[in-house]
Amino acid sequence: MNLTIAVIAKECSPGRVKTRLTPPLTPEQAAGLAQASLSQTLETVRSLPAARRLLVFDGTPHKMDAAGFEVFAQGTGGLDERLAAICSLTARPLLILGMDTPQLCPEQLAPLLSDWATPAPLPHRGAWFGPASDGGFWALGLYRPDGGLLRGVDMSTPQTGAQQLARLAGAGLEVGLLPILRDVDYFSDALAAARESRGTRFALAVERLGMGLPETGMPRGLPSPAAVTPGGSSR
């Protein structure tokens, strides 16, 4: 496909990522889980049909994470500016993803991939939008990348998704909706994401962490594994 997929992410350092996971996790455990989420997301993106795969990164990515990706440093400014800057990296149809939905699977992106693979002068939809359950969004696809569609949108608020959708509609774009996904911000989110992605490296990391925590809130059917720290084995 003539598609660019960009993942925006940052280095998973203790105390700098997933701070809302502490407690119950330690900063080191939270960073390890963030790394598992990032690695799982990148693995999924490698399985998707794309002409280019970009990792837009704050920090230095692990060599294994960078494999198969063109690595770019994140731009400066607020999140809206940093997302807008990604649009300047390609003239191809662009799909921007975050690192906070490790339960993402190719089937959830099938409507976008099908629409934009259609051999026609223009696709049915000029944009695709993946809403997050907290009011934000986990995916934004622009057939014609334009940073102006992102600049000025208030990010990280319960109204972010609604604002971004309004911006797309205001530009005259027909917008397709992808499934609602849940960002992994709290450990309850991690448990839910693990149930939706059994057998993945992220799910295994959550399972290993579970044994070191009170059983209250552990979902039925999720094994209670041993605690894990960053660098622990997973696949």
SVG drawing of the C-alpha trace seen along z (x, -y; Angstrom):
<svg xmlns="http://www.w3.org/2000/svg" viewBox="-18 -27 38 45">
<polyline fill="none" stroke="black" stroke-width="0.4" points="0.0,0.0 1.1,-3.6 0.7,-4.2 3.0,-5.7 2.4,-4.5 4.0,-6.6 4.2,-5.7 4.8,-8.5 6.5,-7.4 9.1,-8.2 11.8,-6.5 10.5,-4.3 12.5,-5.6 11.3,-5.1 9.5,-8.2 9.0,-9.6 6.4,-7.3 3.2,-5.8 3.3,-7.6 -0.3,-6.9 0.5,-3.2 2.3,-4.0 0.9,-2.8 0.3,0.1 3.5,0.5 6.9,-0.9 8.3,-3.4 10.6,-0.7 7.8,1.7 5.7,-1.0 8.6,-1.8 8.9,1.9 5.2,2.2 5.4,-0.9 8.3,0.7 6.2,3.8 3.3,1.7 5.6,-0.1 7.3,3.1 4.0,4.8 2.6,1.8 5.7,1.8 5.4,5.5 1.8,5.0 2.7,2.2 5.4,4.4 2.7,6.8 0.6,4.1 1.0,3.3 2.8,0.0 5.3,-1.6 7.0,-3.4 7.1,-2.9 8.2,-5.8 9.1,-5.8 8.9,-9.4 10.7,-9.2 11.6,-11.3 14.9,-9.8 16.8,-6.8 14.9,-3.7 16.1,-0.2 17.7,1.3 15.1,4.0 12.3,1.5 13.9,-0.6 14.2,2.4 12.1,1.9 11.4,-1.7 12.8,-5.1 13.5,-6.9 12.9,-10.6 13.2,-12.8 9.9,-14.3 9.4,-18.0 9.2,-20.7 6.1,-22.3 2.9,-20.8 1.5,-17.5 -0.6,-19.1 2.6,-20.6 4.5,-17.4 1.7,-15.4 1.4,-18.1 5.1,-17.9 4.7,-14.3 2.6,-15.3 5.6,-17.0 7.5,-13.7 5.5,-12.2 3.3,-13.0 1.7,-9.6 -1.5,-8.8 -0.6,-8.8 -1.7,-6.8 -0.5,-8.1 -0.6,-5.8 0.4,-6.1 2.1,-3.6 -0.7,-3.3 -3.0,-0.7 -1.0,2.5 -4.2,4.5 -4.3,3.1 -4.6,5.8 -4.6,5.6 -8.3,6.4 -9.2,3.2 -7.5,1.2 -9.1,3.3 -11.7,0.6 -9.0,-2.0 -6.7,0.4 -9.6,1.6 -10.7,-2.0 -7.3,-3.3 -6.3,-0.3 -9.2,-0.8 -7.7,-1.6 -9.5,-4.9 -8.5,-8.5 -9.7,-9.2 -10.7,-6.9 -14.2,-6.9 -13.0,-8.8 -10.3,-11.4 -9.7,-10.7 -10.0,-7.9 -10.3,-8.4 -9.7,-5.9 -11.4,-7.2 -10.1,-6.4 -12.5,-5.6 -11.1,-8.5 -12.2,-11.1 -8.9,-11.3 -7.9,-9.3 -5.5,-6.4 -5.3,-6.7 -5.6,-9.4 -5.4,-8.7 -5.1,-11.5 -5.2,-10.6 -3.6,-14.0 -1.4,-14.8 -2.0,-18.4 -0.5,-19.6 -3.0,-22.4 -5.7,-19.8 -4.0,-19.2 -2.4,-22.4 -4.5,-24.2 -6.5,-21.1 -6.4,-20.9 -4.6,-17.6 -4.9,-15.3 -8.4,-16.4 -11.8,-14.6 -12.8,-16.8 -9.7,-16.2 -11.4,-13.6 -14.5,-15.7 -12.4,-18.7 -10.3,-16.7 -13.3,-15.3 -14.8,-18.7 -11.6,-20.0 -11.7,-17.2 -15.4,-17.7 -14.8,-21.5 -12.2,-20.9 -14.9,-19.1 -13.4,-15.6 -15.6,-12.5 -14.3,-10.7 -14.4,-6.9 -14.5,-5.7 -12.3,-2.9 -13.2,-0.9 -13.0,-2.6 -9.9,-1.5 -8.8,-2.0 -5.5,-3.7 -3.3,-2.0 -3.1,-4.7 -3.9,-2.9 -3.3,0.7 -7.0,1.6 -6.5,0.5 -3.5,2.7 -5.5,5.7 -8.3,5.0 -5.8,4.6 -4.1,7.9 -7.4,9.8 -7.9,8.4 -4.4,9.4 -3.7,12.8 -0.4,14.4 1.3,11.2 4.4,9.8 2.3,7.1 -0.2,9.6 2.6,11.7 4.2,8.7 0.9,7.8 0.4,11.4 3.8,11.5 3.1,8.3 -0.2,9.5 1.0,12.0 2.8,9.2 -0.4,7.2 -3.7,7.8 -6.1,10.1 -8.8,7.4 -9.4,6.2 -7.7,9.1 -10.0,10.1 -11.4,13.6 -9.4,16.0 -6.2,13.9 -3.4,16.0 -1.6,14.7 2.0,14.6 5.3,13.6 6.4,10.0 8.5,8.7 10.9,5.8 12.1,4.1 14.2,6.4 12.3,9.5 11.6,12.2 8.6,11.8 7.8,12.3"/>
</svg>
